[in-house]
Amino acid sequence: MEQSERTSIDTAEVDRFSAMAAEWWSPTGKFRPLHKFNPVRVDYIKRQVCANFGRDANDPHALEGLRVLDIGCGGGLLCEPLARMGGEVVGADASATNIEIARIHADQSGLSIDYRAQTAESLREAGETFDVVLTMEVVEHVADVDFFLRECAAMVRPGGLLFVATINRTMKAWALAIFAAENVLRWLPKGTHSYEKLVRPEEIEAPLADSGLTIADRTGVFYSPLSDRWALSRDMDVNYMMLARRQAGA
């Protein structure tokens, strides 16, 4: 397939999330797990960005002056806290329905966020570049993981960062993140995740390395039913996050 014909979009996945768009900002709705997950991933992003760019992590506006892309932003659950930290945030999603929900909520929250119903490839083709690119809980829903990650990596400026959060393709992940989450705990609608589309760490590392990025950090993310909280973990068998960096001057 020629580069110009390739797409990262899985239409069925876009339609699935568009149908649930009205629930994005309900902490007890279909996106409840993301609301629970959000504090740990926001804290991880902030700490890593501050370390990379020499910022004070205690500064409430620590991201000021940095251009941030959240690709596959959904209803804007990550965009809003990053905008509050002073980031110049672009939120992009293939679902126009998601983008409309995100725009409405940002307006109600008094936040200025550049929301766009666009794909990673269309942003890259337009020559967009960013200090920080986020692909959080997205790669397991795209049509072509390699292509998607290469397009995202191409938008990372020299010295910039790319974050990936996803679910590992292991039987442990199938048991906990799919079977238990969808059938036992009923956190997610059935069919939210497909085992075959889950992504192993090495399947993320390879296209990023080919794109000139270096893996800077890897961490698992673990849910404790006793505390009803997510926390970072050394166990990457289920949920995990990876951080890649483009060398300054590259």
N, C-alpha and C positions, 0 to 999 in steps of 0.2 A: 504494500500500500504506500502510495506517495505521501510525503510529509504533509502536503497541503490537504490531503483527503483524510488524514487521521483525525480522530476525535477522542477526547477523554470521557465523553458523555455516554452514560448508560441511561437511555430514555426511561426504562422501567423504574430505575432507582430515583430519577428526578420526579417522575409522576408519583411515586410512593411518598416522598417527603413533601411534595406540593399538597397532597391530599391531607396531610397532617399539619399544614402550616399554621393554622389558627391556634394550635396548642403550644407553639414555641415558647411563649412566655408564661405558661402555667407551670409552677413548680410541682404540681401534683398530677400533671397531665402526661401525655405520651413521651415527653422529653424530660421527665423527672430525673433519670440517671445523669443526663448532661448537667442539670442544675446542681446535682450533688457533686459531680466531677469538676465543675467549673472552678471552684476555689483552688484546688491543687494544681490545675493546669495554668491558671492565671499567675499564681505565685511562682511556678517553675519558669514560665516565660519571662516574667519580670526579673527574676534573679539572674537568669542566663543573659538576658539582653543588657542588664546593667553591668554585669561582669565583662561582657564583650566590648561595650562602648564606654566603659569607665564612668558609669553613672552611679549615683547613690540610691540603693534599693529602698531606702527609707523616705526618699523624696516623693511626695504624692504626684509630682509631675515628671517622673523619671524618664518618660519616653518622649518628652518634648523635643521637637526637631527631627524625630525619626519617622520615616515613611513606612507604614506597615500595611501588608496585604493579608487579609484573611480569606483564602480561597475555599469556597464551599461553606460560606459563612452562615447559611441557614437563616434563622431569625435574628442573628446578631448577638448571641449570648457572649461571645468573646470580644466582638468589636466594641461594645459599650464600655466594659471596664478598661480596655486598652486606650480608648478615646479619652476616658476620664484621667488617665495617666499622662495625657498630653500628646499622645501619638497622633500623627496624621494618618488616619485609618481609611483604607479602601476595603470594603466588604463586597466580595463577588460571589455569585451563586448562579448556577445554570437554571434555577427555578425563579421565574419572574414573580411567582406567588410568594415565595420566601422573601424576596427582596422587598416587595411591597409591605409585608408584615414588619420587616426590619426597619424600613423607613418610617413607618407610622410610629413604632415604639421609640425610635431615636428622637423623633420630633416631640413626642410626649415627654421624653426625658431631657429635652433641651440640649441634645448633643448633635454636633456637626460631624456626620460620617458620610463618606462618599460611597453610597451603595450602587452597585451595578449588576444588572442581569447579564453577566458575561462568563465565558469559560477561561480557563488558564491559557489556552492556546490563543484566544483572541486578544487577551491582554499582552501576551508575549509578542504577538505579531504587531501590536500597536507600539511596541518599543518601551513598554512600562518597566520601570525598575524600582526596587524597594530595598530598604535597609533590613527589613525583617519580612519573611514570607511564612505564613502559617498554613499548614495543611492538616487540620485536626479532625480526626474521625472522618476522613474523606476517602483515602486511598482504597478502602474496602468497598467503596460504592462506585468507582470509576470503571470505564470500559477497558482502559489500557494503562496499567500502572506505570510501566516504564516511560511511556510517552508523557503521561501526566506529570511525573516527577521531573523529567527532563525539561518540560516547559516551565515548571515552577522554578527549578534551579537556575534556568536562564535569566530569570528576573531578579536574582539576588545580586546586589551590588558588591563590589570588592570590599572585603571586611564585613560583609553582611551575614545574616543567619537565616537558616531554613529549619522550621520545626515540623516534625511529622508525629502524629499520634494515631495509633490504630490498634488492631487486635491480631495477635499472633495466630498462625494456622497450626494449632496443636489440638490434640484430643482434649487436653485440659481446658482450652479455650472453648471448644465445642460444648463441653459439659457445663461450664460456668457462664460463658458470655452468650451462648445461644440457647441451649436446652433449658438451663435453670432460669435465665433472665426472661425468656419468652414464655415458657410453659409452667414453671413452678412459681417464681416470684412475680411473674407477669409485669415486669418493669417495662418491657418493650412489646409492641405488637408482633405477632408471629410473622416471620418472614423478613424482619428488619435486617438481619444478617444472614448471609449464605456462607457456609463453611468453605466452599470452593473459592470464594472471593477474599477470604482473609489473607493477610500478607505477612510473610516471615521477614525478620530483620534483614537478612542477606539480600532479599528481593528489593529492599529499599536502598541498602548501601551501594549496590552495584551501579544503578543508574545515576545516583548522586556523585559517586566517584568518577564516573565517566564524564560527568558534567563539570568537573573541576572542583567539587566540594569535598571537604574533609569531615569525617564524623568526629564531632567534638564531645558528645555525651550520649549515653544511653541509660534509660531508667525504666524499670517496671512501675506499674501503678496498681495498687492492691485495694480492694474494698473490704472493710471490716464490718460484718453484720452486727457485731456487738456495739460498736460505736456509731454505726450508720455513717461512716466517713471513708473517703478515699485518702490514700497516702502513697508517697513514693516508696518503691520497694526494689530490691535487687532481683526479684523474680519477674522475668519478662515473658513468662509462658502464656499469659493471657493479655492484659492491656499493657501497652508500653509506649514510651515516647522516645524519639531520637532527635538529636540536634546536629546540624551540619553547618559548616562555615566556609565561605569563600575567602581565600587569602587576600589580604589587603594588597592592592596594586595589581591583582590578577585580572 
